[in-house]
Amino acid sequence: MKPSTIRAWSWVHTWSSLVSTVFLLMLCLTGLPLVFTHELDHLLLEEAWAPANPDGARLSLDRVLETALARHPGDVPAFMSFDEDRPVVNVTSRAPDAPAGHFNFQPIDQTSGEAAPPVAGHPVMEFILQLHTDMFLGLGGMLFLGLMGLFLVAAVVSGVVLYAPFMRRLPFGTVRVEKAARTRWLDYHNLLGIVTVAWVLVVGLTGVVNTLATPILAYWKDTALRELVAERQAPATVGEWASLDAAVERAKVALPGKTLQFVAFPGTDYTTDHHYAVFFHGDMPLTKHLTTPALIDIRTGELAAVAPAPWYVKALSLSQPLHFGDYGGMGLKIVWALLDLMTIIILGSGLYLWVARRRQGR
């Protein structure tokens, strides 16, 4: 490459890194415990619990929903999800005048209708997750972190471009331990950077996709589901809704061989104002994150459509497990954690090299 080309790529690498380093360090530090979220929550929150009537008949979903709404008069249902290991149905509802994002969450023992202990994250883990997701700034924070992710991609690509001209006279993996500290850290920075380049790109790009969850779902609702919305004039009130149990059974017939995951009620981001959206997922480690909804007419209880997710929604569904390494067991999580630690060293060494260079220049 010409010297001018090298200088241009060096400028991109330096400033894309500097602009984002503080935020990327925060994301790497918070992401490290999040890789082991399930294990840490199990360790910190394990509670002995048994259903009230383990051998008794389970309440219908309509009865569970009625019980949940009776405890919060005036609420409208938003979601209903199902525990895999317990006979517990989680009902999420909200008041019509509640602020955006404010919900009431109720785990209900399906054998009795009594409240069950929630399977929620430890408060410390929930704090870390919120900081990692949006820095407690909502959609604006998510989009800002997505921009930092794009800066990360620019830094990685420019670093790969610069690797060959800067390392052409040294064998791969060389660390000049006899040299000054700045030279040693430059070698560590280059070595770790080129070794982790594929992983950093995957985690960076999936992180960017995750920050776009809200606009992606809004676009899906406004495009793929628009024809179904146009078929109805006004949304039905809760009292006019067809049986939830019957809707779920019709959805199971439409999507045989899949596992019931959750139900989205009219008015939420995951469905229209006129349909139950009954979501199912596969049973393999990767297909478990790919969901397909069956849309059930809210008035008649008839199947309106099976709406396979378009490619951009599938990309969103796969981004989270790829981002956290949450699909290949403990071995993959350990690999993810080690690569995360390497990335922290890369970011820290890059910041050190920039400061040392400026001091040397002065």
N, C-alpha and C positions, 0 to 999 in steps of 0.2 A: 504494500500500500504506500501511497505517497505520504510524505510527512503531514500535509494539510488534512488528508483523510484521517490519519491517526489522531491528529489533534481534535478533529470534529467528534470522532467516536469517544475520545477521552473526555471531552467536555460533557457529552451525553451521559457517560458512565458516572462521572464525578457528581454532577448536579442532580441527576435522577436519584442517585444514592443518598446524597445529602438531604434533599427535600423530604425523603421518606424514611430515613434511618430511624429516627426516634419512634415513629409510629410502628415501623416494622419490628423494632425491638420489643415494643409493647405487645404486638401480636404474637411474636415468637415466645415471649415469656408467659403470656396467658395461654397460648396454645399448648404448651408443654403439659400442664395438668389436665387440659381438656381432652388430650389424647386418651387419658385413662379415666374419663368421666364416670363410666359405668362401674369400674372397679372402686374408685374413691367413694362414690355415692353408696355403694353396697357396704363398704367398710365403715363409713361415717353414720349411715342412716338405718342400718339393719335393725328391724323391729319384728318381734314375734307377733304374728296376727293370724287369726283363723276366722273363717266365715261363721256367722251366727248359726246357720243351719246347713252344715256341709252336705248332709244327705237329703235335704229338702229340695222341693221344686224351685226353679229360679223364676223370679218375677219377669213379666213381659217387659220389653223395652218401652212400651207405652206407659206402663205403670212406673217404671223407673224415672222416665221423663216427668210424669205428673208429680212424683214425689219430690224431685229436684226443684221444679218450678214452684211448688207449694212453700218451699223454704225461703224463696226469694220472690214474693209476690210482685207482679208487674214485669218480671224478667222475660225475655224471649230467648229460646235456645239458640246456641251458635254451633256447638259441636258435641258429638258423643263419641268417645273412644273406648277401647276395650283392653283391659290388662291381659297379657298373654299367660301369666302364671297364677292369676287370682280370679275368682268369680266377682270381679269388680267392674262396674261401668262408670266411666268418668264423664260427667255432664258439665259442659261449659256454657254459661248463660251470661246475658248482659242486660242492663237496664236500657230502655230505648234512648234515654237522655244521657247515658254515661259517656265520659270522654273516650276518644279513640284509644283502643288497646286496653280498656279497663273491663275485665271479665270476672265473673264469679265461678270458681272451679269447685266441683263437688264429686269426690269419689263415693260411690254408693255400693254397698254390699248387695249383690243381686239375689242373695238367698233370703234377705230380710228387709231390705229397704233402709237399713241403718247406715249411718256415715261410716266410711272406712278410712283408715289412715292414707294420706296421699303418697303416691310414689313420685316424689318430687326431689329435685336436687338439693344438696346441702346448701345453706345460705351462702357460704363462701364460694362454692362452685357456681352458684347462680350469679353471684356478683362478677366472678371472673368471666363467665360466659357473656354477660351483658356488656362488660367492658370490651371483650374481644369482638362482639358483634357490631355494636354501634356506639360505644363509649357513652352510653346513656343519653344519646342525642336523637334517637329515633331514626327515621328514614334518612335525614340529612347526615347523621353520623355514619350510617351504612354506606351511603354513596361516597362520602369522603374517604372512607377506608378502601372502597373499591378503586378510587383514584390513586391512592397510595399503592394498591396492588398493581396498577398499570405502570406506575413509576418503577416498581420492583421488576416487572417484566422488561422494561426498557434498560434497567441497570444490568440485568442478567444477559440480555442479548448483546449489549455493547461490551460487556465483560468477555463474552465468548469471542467476539470479533477481535478484541485487543489481545486475547491470550496468545495467539500464534506469534505476532510480531514481538511481543515482550518476552516470550519464553523460547524463541527459536534457537537460542544458543545453549540452552540448558536441557538436560534429559528430563523426561516427565517425572514429576514427583520430587524434584530436587528441593531441598531445604538447606540453605547455606547457613548452618548453625555457627560457623566460625566468624560470620560477618556481624555487623552492628545490629542492634535490636530492630531498627526500621527495616533493614533488608530481610531479616528472619521473618518478621511479621508479614512482609510483602509476599514472601514465598508461601507462608501458611495460607494467606488470603487467596492467592492464586490457585494453590493446590485444592483447598477445600471448595473453592468456588467452582472449579471445573468438575470436581467429583460429584457435587450435589446439584449440578445445573438442571438435570432432567427433573429431579424431585422438586426443586424450588419453582420451576416453571409450572409443574402440575399443581402444586399447592397454591401458588400465586394466582393462576388463572381460575381455579375452582373457587378460590376465595372471592375473586371479582364477581363470578357468577352468583355466588351466595348473596352478595350485597345487593343484587338486582332482583331478589325474590319478589318484593312487592310490585314493582312495575311489570315483571314477567307474568305474574298471576293476574294482574289487572288487564294486561294485553290479551291473555288467553280468554278471560271472561268477556271482554269486549269484542272479540273476533270469533273464536271457535264456537262460543256459546250464544252468539247473538241471534242466530236463527231460532233457537229454542225460546229465547226471551220474547221474540216477536210474536210467538203463537198465543201469548196471553196478554190481556189488557192490564188488569190490576192484580197485585199480589194477594194471595189469600191470607186471612188472619189465622192465628193459631187454632182457633176453634173450628176452622173449616178444613184443617189438614186431615189427610187420610191416615190410616193406621201406620205407625212407624214399623211395627213388626212385619206387617204384610209387605211394606216397601222393601225391607231388608231381605225377606224371603224371595221376592221377585228378582232382586239384584243378584242373589246367590244363584238363581237359576240361569240368569243371563251370563254370569261369569263363574262357571263351575271350576273346581280345582284350585281356587285362589283363597287366600286368607282374609277375612274381614278385618279392616284396620280402623276406620272411623267413618262417621256420618257427618256431613256438613249440612246445616239447615239453611233455608232460604235467607238471603240477605248477607251472607258471608262472602269472602273473597273466593271461595272454592266452589261456588255454585251460582245459580240464578235466583231470582226472587220467586220462582215458580216450581222449584224442584228440590227434592232430597238428592244429595249427591252421596252415594254409598261407595266408599273407596275400599279396594282390595289390593293386596300385594302378593308377590310370589314368595316362595319358600327357600330359595337359594340365597346365599349371603349377599349377592349383588342384586338379584331381582327383588329382594325384600324391600329395597328402596325405590322400586319402580311401581307406582300405583296407577290403577285404572278405575275411574268412577263409572258407576251405572246411575243415570239420572232418572229419577222416578217422579212422575207428575204429582205435585203436592195435593191436588184436589181429588184425583181419581185413583191414585196409587198404582197406575199402570206404568210400565217401562216406557220412557220417552226416548232414550238413546243410551248406547254404550259409547262413551266418549274417550277413546284412547288418547293419551296425552300427546300433544305435538312434540317435535324434537326439542324445542327450547324448554318445555316443561320437564322432559326427560333429562335434559342436561342439568337442570336445576336439582332434580331428584338425586342424580348421581354425584353432584358436586360435593354434598356434605360428607358422605362416606369416604370419597376420595380425598377430601380436604383433611379429614382427621384420621385417615387410615382405619376406619371403623368397619371393616368388612373381611378381614383376614385373620382374626384371632389375636392372641397376645403377642405372637412372634412379630406380626406386621406392626403392631403398636410400638413395640420396642425399637424396631427399625425406624419408624416415624419419629420417635423421641430422640434417637441418636442423630438423625438428620436435622432435626430441629435444633439440637445443641450445636451442631456444626454451623448452622445458619446464624445462630447468635454470635459465634466466634467470627464468622465472616463479616457480619455487620459491625461488630465491635472493632475488629482489626481495620476495617475500611475507614471508620471514623478516626481511629488512632493514626493511620497513615496520612490522612488529610491534615490533621492537626500538626503532626510532626513535619510534614512538608512545608506548611506555612511558617512554622517556627524556623526551619532551616532557611527558608527564603528571606525572612527578616534578618 
